[in-house]
Amino acid sequence: MSTGTPSYVSLIKPGAFPLVLRNLHISAILLNSTLMILVLALVPLDVTLGGANVLSVLADIVSSTNSTLSTDPKVSM
């Protein structure tokens, strides 16, 4: 008889789930805030707010500057 609950849930000790959830939240907050600060440092705010989303703005920036990162000596920088 299946109750729909994964088998590992019964192995978790009482009181352990809140600690795991706290650790997941801390790591998510640290990673997301670091990435947000990095985006704000590299991309002007008006460009970030004017795009459809941040990923599309970053993709546009990378694709437009990709030609200047070329190692081909014929490409002028």
C-alpha distances in whole Angstrom, upper triangle without the diagonal:
4,7,9,11,12,12,16,16,15,18,21,23,24,27,26,25,28,30,28,29,33,33,32,34,37,37,36,39,41,41,41,44,46,45,47,50,50,50,52,55,55,55,57,55,57,56,52,52,54,51,48,46,47,45,47,50,50,49,53,54,53,54,57,58,57,60,62,60,61,62,65,68,69,67,69,68
4,6,8,9,10,13,13,13,16,18,21,22,24,24,22,25,27,25,26,29,30,28,30,34,33,33,36,38,37,37,41,42,42,43,46,46,46,49,51,51,51,53,52,53,52,48,48,50,47,44,42,43,41,44,47,46,46,49,51,49,50,54,55,53,57,58,56,57,59,61,65,66,64,66,64
4,5,9,10,13,12,12,15,17,19,19,22,22,20,23,25,23,23,27,28,26,28,31,31,31,33,36,35,35,38,40,40,41,44,45,45,47,49,50,49,51,50,51,50,46,46,48,46,43,41,41,40,42,45,45,45,48,49,49,50,53,54,53,56,58,56,57,59,61,65,66,64,65,64
4,7,9,12,11,12,15,16,19,20,22,21,18,21,24,21,21,25,26,24,26,29,29,28,31,33,32,32,35,37,37,38,41,41,41,43,46,46,46,48,46,48,47,43,43,45,42,39,37,38,36,39,42,41,41,44,46,45,46,49,50,49,52,54,52,53,55,58,61,62,60,62,60
4,6,8,7,9,12,12,15,16,18,17,15,18,20,18,18,22,23,21,23,26,26,25,28,31,30,30,33,35,35,36,39,40,40,42,44,45,45,47,45,47,46,42,42,44,42,39,37,37,36,38,41,40,40,44,45,44,45,49,49,48,52,53,51,52,54,57,60,61,59,61,59
4,6,6,8,10,11,15,16,18,16,14,18,19,17,17,21,21,20,22,25,24,24,27,29,28,29,32,34,33,35,38,38,38,41,43,43,44,46,44,46,45,42,42,44,41,39,36,36,35,37,40,39,39,42,44,42,44,47,48,46,50,51,49,50,52,54,58,59,57,59,57
4,5,6,8,10,13,15,18,16,15,19,20,18,19,22,22,21,24,26,26,26,29,31,30,31,34,36,35,37,40,40,41,43,45,46,46,49,47,49,48,44,45,47,45,42,39,39,38,40,43,42,42,45,46,45,46,50,50,49,52,53,51,52,53,56,59,61,59,61,59
4,5,5,7,10,13,15,13,12,16,16,14,16,19,19,18,21,23,23,23,26,28,27,29,32,33,33,35,37,38,39,41,43,43,44,46,45,47,46,43,43,46,43,41,38,37,36,39,41,40,40,44,44,43,45,48,48,47,50,51,49,50,51,54,57,59,57,59,57
4,5,5,9,10,12,11,10,13,15,13,14,17,18,17,20,22,22,23,25,27,27,28,31,32,33,34,37,37,38,40,42,43,44,46,44,47,46,42,42,45,42,40,37,37,36,39,41,40,40,44,45,43,45,48,49,48,51,52,50,51,53,56,59,61,58,60,58
4,6,8,10,13,12,12,15,16,15,17,20,20,20,23,25,25,26,29,30,30,32,34,36,36,38,40,41,42,44,46,47,47,49,48,50,49,46,46,48,46,44,41,41,40,43,45,44,44,48,48,47,49,52,52,51,55,56,53,55,56,59,62,64,62,63,61
4,6,9,12,10,11,15,15,14,16,19,19,19,22,24,24,25,28,29,29,31,33,34,35,37,39,40,41,43,45,45,46,49,47,50,49,45,46,49,46,44,41,40,39,43,45,43,44,47,48,46,48,51,51,50,54,55,52,53,55,58,61,63,61,62,60
4,7,8,7,7,11,11,10,13,15,16,16,19,20,21,22,25,26,26,28,30,31,32,34,36,37,38,40,42,43,44,46,45,47,46,43,43,46,44,42,39,38,37,41,42,41,42,45,46,44,47,50,49,49,52,53,50,52,53,56,59,61,59,60,58
4,6,6,8,11,11,11,14,16,16,17,20,21,22,24,26,27,28,29,31,33,34,35,37,39,40,42,43,44,46,48,46,49,48,45,45,48,46,44,41,40,40,43,45,43,44,48,48,47,49,52,52,51,55,55,52,55,56,59,62,64,62,63,60
4,6,7,9,10,12,13,15,16,18,19,21,22,24,25,27,28,30,31,33,34,35,37,39,40,41,43,45,46,47,46,48,48,44,45,48,46,44,41,40,40,43,45,44,45,48,48,48,50,53,53,52,56,56,54,56,57,61,63,65,63,64,61
4,6,6,7,9,11,12,13,15,16,18,20,21,22,24,26,27,28,30,32,32,34,36,37,38,40,42,43,45,43,45,45,42,42,45,44,42,39,38,38,41,43,41,43,46,46,46,48,51,50,50,54,54,52,54,55,59,62,64,61,62,59
4,6,5,6,9,10,11,13,14,16,17,19,20,22,23,25,26,28,29,30,32,34,35,36,38,40,41,43,41,44,44,40,40,43,42,40,37,36,36,39,40,39,40,44,44,43,45,48,48,47,51,51,49,51,52,55,58,60,58,59,56
4,5,5,6,9,10,11,12,14,16,16,18,20,21,22,24,26,27,28,30,32,33,34,36,38,38,40,38,41,41,37,37,40,39,37,34,33,33,36,38,36,38,41,41,40,43,46,45,45,49,49,47,49,51,54,57,59,56,57,54
4,5,5,6,9,10,10,12,14,15,16,18,20,21,22,24,26,26,28,30,31,32,34,36,37,38,37,39,39,35,36,39,38,36,33,32,32,36,37,35,37,40,40,40,43,45,45,45,49,49,46,49,51,54,57,58,56,56,54
4,5,5,6,9,10,11,12,14,15,17,18,20,21,23,24,26,27,29,30,32,33,35,36,38,36,39,39,35,36,39,38,37,33,32,32,35,36,35,37,40,40,39,42,44,44,43,47,47,45,47,49,52,55,57,54,55,52
4,5,5,6,9,10,11,12,14,16,17,18,20,21,23,24,26,27,29,30,32,33,34,36,35,38,37,34,34,37,36,34,31,30,29,33,34,32,34,37,37,36,39,42,41,41,45,45,42,45,46,49,52,54,52,52,50
4,5,5,6,9,10,11,12,14,15,16,18,20,21,22,24,26,27,28,30,32,32,34,32,35,35,31,32,35,33,32,28,27,27,31,32,31,32,35,36,35,38,40,40,40,44,44,42,44,46,49,52,54,51,52,49
4,5,5,6,9,10,11,12,14,15,16,18,20,21,22,24,26,27,28,30,31,33,31,34,34,30,31,34,33,32,29,27,27,31,32,30,32,36,35,35,38,40,40,40,43,43,41,44,45,49,51,53,50,51,48
4,5,5,6,9,10,11,12,14,15,17,18,20,21,23,24,26,27,29,30,32,31,34,34,30,31,34,33,32,28,26,26,30,31,29,31,34,34,33,36,38,38,37,41,41,39,41,43,46,49,51,48,49,46
4,5,5,6,9,10,11,12,14,16,17,18,20,21,22,24,26,27,28,30,29,32,31,28,28,31,30,29,25,24,23,27,28,26,28,31,31,30,33,36,35,35,39,39,37,39,41,44,47,49,46,47,44
4,6,5,6,9,10,10,12,14,15,16,18,20,21,22,24,26,26,28,26,29,29,25,26,29,28,27,23,22,22,26,27,25,27,31,30,30,33,35,35,35,39,39,37,39,41,44,47,49,46,46,43
4,5,5,6,9,10,11,12,14,15,17,18,20,21,22,24,26,27,26,29,29,26,27,30,29,28,25,23,23,27,27,25,28,31,30,30,33,35,34,34,38,38,36,38,40,44,46,48,45,45,42
4,5,5,6,8,10,11,12,14,16,17,18,20,21,23,24,26,25,29,28,24,26,29,27,27,23,21,21,25,25,23,25,28,28,27,30,32,31,31,35,35,33,35,37,40,43,45,42,43,40
4,6,5,6,8,10,11,12,14,15,16,18,20,21,22,24,23,26,25,22,23,26,24,23,20,18,18,22,22,21,23,26,25,25,28,30,30,30,34,34,32,34,36,39,42,44,41,41,38
4,6,5,6,8,10,10,12,14,15,16,18,20,21,22,21,24,24,20,21,25,24,23,20,18,19,22,22,21,23,26,25,25,29,30,30,30,34,34,32,35,37,40,43,44,41,42,38
4,6,5,6,9,10,11,12,14,15,16,18,20,22,21,24,24,21,22,26,25,25,21,18,19,23,22,20,23,26,25,24,28,29,28,29,33,32,30,33,35,38,40,42,39,40,36
4,6,5,6,9,10,11,12,14,15,17,18,21,20,23,22,19,21,24,22,22,19,16,16,20,20,17,20,23,22,21,24,26,25,26,30,29,27,30,32,35,38,39,36,37,34
4,5,5,6,9,10,11,12,14,15,16,18,17,20,19,16,17,21,19,19,15,13,14,17,17,16,18,21,20,20,23,25,25,25,29,29,27,30,32,35,38,39,36,37,33
4,5,5,6,9,10,10,12,14,15,17,16,19,19,16,17,21,20,20,17,14,15,19,18,17,20,22,21,21,25,26,25,26,30,29,28,31,33,36,38,40,37,37,33
4,5,5,6,9,10,11,12,14,16,16,20,19,16,18,21,21,21,18,15,15,19,18,16,19,21,19,19,23,24,23,24,27,26,25,28,30,33,35,37,34,34,31
4,5,5,6,9,10,11,12,14,14,18,16,13,16,19,17,18,14,11,12,15,14,12,15,17,16,16,19,21,20,21,25,24,22,26,28,31,33,35,32,32,29
4,5,5,6,9,10,10,12,11,15,14,11,13,16,15,16,13,10,12,15,13,12,15,17,16,17,20,21,21,22,26,25,24,27,30,33,35,36,33,33,29
4,5,5,6,9,10,12,11,15,15,12,14,18,17,19,16,13,14,17,15,14,17,19,17,18,21,22,21,22,26,25,24,27,29,32,34,36,32,32,28
4,5,5,6,8,11,12,15,14,12,15,18,17,19,16,12,13,16,14,11,15,16,14,14,18,19,17,19,22,21,20,23,26,29,31,32,29,28,25
4,5,5,6,8,9,12,11,8,12,14,13,15,12,8,10,12,10,8,12,13,11,12,16,17,16,18,21,20,19,23,26,28,30,31,28,28,24
4,6,5,7,7,10,10,8,11,13,14,16,13,10,13,15,12,11,15,15,13,15,18,18,18,20,23,22,22,25,28,31,32,33,30,29,26
4,6,7,9,12,12,11,14,16,16,19,17,13,15,17,14,12,16,16,14,15,19,18,17,19,22,20,20,24,26,29,30,31,28,27,23
4,7,9,12,11,10,13,15,15,17,15,12,13,14,11,10,13,13,10,11,15,14,13,15,18,17,16,20,23,25,27,28,24,24,20
4,6,9,7,7,10,11,11,14,13,10,12,12,9,8,12,11,9,11,14,13,13,16,18,17,18,21,24,26,28,29,25,24,21
4,6,5,6,9,10,11,15,14,11,14,14,11,11,14,13,11,14,17,16,15,19,21,20,21,24,27,29,30,31,27,26,23
4,5,5,6,8,10,13,12,11,14,14,11,12,16,15,14,17,19,18,18,21,24,23,24,27,30,32,34,34,31,29,26
4,5,5,6,9,12,12,11,15,14,11,13,16,15,14,17,19,18,19,22,24,23,25,28,31,33,34,34,30,29,26
4,6,5,6,10,10,9,12,11,7,10,12,11,10,14,15,14,15,18,20,20,22,25,28,30,31,31,27,26,24
4,6,6,9,8,6,9,9,6,8,12,11,11,14,16,15,16,19,22,22,22,25,29,31,33,33,29,28,26
4,6,8,8,8,12,11,9,12,15,14,14,17,19,18,20,22,25,25,26,29,32,34,36,36,32,32,29
4,7,8,9,12,11,9,12,14,12,13,17,18,17,19,21,24,24,25,28,32,33,35,35,31,30,28
4,5,7,9,7,6,9,11,10,11,14,15,15,17,19,22,23,24,26,30,31,33,33,29,29,27
4,7,8,7,7,11,11,11,13,16,16,17,19,21,24,25,25,28,31,33,35,35,31,32,30
4,6,6,6,9,10,11,13,15,16,17,19,20,23,24,24,27,30,32,35,35,31,31,29
4,5,5,6,9,10,11,12,14,15,17,18,21,22,22,25,28,30,32,33,29,29,27
4,5,5,6,9,10,10,12,14,15,16,19,21,20,22,26,28,31,31,27,28,26
4,5,5,6,9,10,10,12,14,15,18,20,20,22,25,27,30,30,26,27,25
4,5,5,6,9,10,11,12,14,17,18,18,21,24,26,28,28,25,25,23
4,5,5,6,9,10,11,12,15,16,16,18,22,24,26,27,23,23,21
4,5,5,6,8,10,10,14,15,15,17,20,22,25,25,22,23,21
4,6,5,6,9,10,12,14,15,17,20,22,24,24,20,21,19
4,6,5,6,8,11,12,12,15,18,20,22,22,19,19,16
4,6,5,6,9,10,10,12,16,18,20,21,17,18,16
4,6,5,8,10,10,12,15,17,19,19,16,17,15
4,6,7,8,10,12,16,16,19,18,14,15,13
4,5,5,7,9,13,14,16,16,13,13,11
4,5,5,7,10,12,15,15,12,13,11
4,5,5,9,10,12,11,8,9,9
4,5,9,10,11,11,8,8,6
4,6,9,11,12,9,10,8
4,5,8,9,7,9,9
4,6,9,8,10,10
4,5,6,9,10
4,5,7,9
4,6,9
4,6
4
